[in-house]
Amino acid sequence: MSRQGGTLTLVYIHSPEEDGADPSAASGGSSWRPGAASRFWLRCALEALSADLVSRYGRGAEVVFKRGPYQRALEEVASAARASRVFFGRRYEPAAAAADARVAEGLAAAGFEVRSFPGLLLQEPHGISIDMSKWPGGHFGSLTPFYKQWEKQPRVPEPLKPPKKLPVAADSPAQRSTTTITSSSSSSSSSIPSAADAVAPSPSEGAVVDWGAPIKAAWDPSERGALRLLDAFIGGGLQRYESQRAFADGRAVSRLSPYVHFGQISARLVWQRLKQAQ
C-alpha cells in the first residue's frame, strides 16, 4: 500500500480462515487450507523475503506481518501508514479469489484506491478457452489440449528485474507507527505463521512430527534456494527429463514446485531460462 505520491508499506496478512475453504469441496470446504509443512515453508519464505528486501532497499522495506481478517488488518496498517492506495497480487484458488474480491470491494467502499495485478502465473486462467464439446467427459484429460491452446496466446512477457530503488521510508514500519504494527524484526513474531504451527500429529502413529527440522535439512526455502535449483536442473535434469520424468525417485525433476507455489521464483523467469537452454 502507499500514500498518494509517497512511500510504500509492504504488507503480508495471514488469514487462512478466509481463503482456506472451497465451498464446493466434498470434504466440507477445507480442501484449500494449508497443512503444517506448508505453513512452516510459508514462514521461512516470508522471513527470507523480508530480509532480502531490507538488504536491497533498507529498513523501510521490512514487511509488515498481520493476522486477519484481511480488511480489518489492511485498514489498521493503512491508518498507521496514512496510506490511501492498496495494491495486491491476484490469487486464483476459488475461496482466495472470492476473499480478495470481497476485500477489494470493502476497501473501495471505505475510500481506498484498490488495484490488483497478475504476475504469479504465465497466463491467467480466464485467458485460455478450450472447446469442451470435444471432451464429453467434462475434462480434456491431459495437459496437451491445454498446452496447445496456451501456445496460441501472446508471447510470455520478459521477467522483470528487481527495481534498483523502492520508495520506502528510511526507518522500519514499526518505528514510524503510532499504532501496533509488527514488522519482521519486531520482538514479537506472532503475526506470521508460527513455527509451532508446523508441528502436527502423525496420522499413522499419533506422534508429534516436527516438520521444521526435515524441511530445513533438505531445502533452502528462499529465493536463493530456488535459483540454485533452477541452475542445477538446467545443468543436468533438463536433458534427462523426457526419459526419466516418470521415476518416483525424482532423478530428473526440478524440485521447484514449492518455490513457484509460494511466489519465490517467477514462472516467467523459469520459462525464459528453459527456453534459452533449449
Helices and strands as residue ranges (DSSP letters): E 11-14, H 16-19, H 36-57, G 59-61, E 64-67, H 70-81, E 85-89, H 94-109, E 113-117, G 125-127, G 132-134, H 143-150, H 173-176, G 195-198, E 199-201, E 208-210, H 212-218, H 223-232, I 233-237, H 238-244, H 257-261, H 267-277
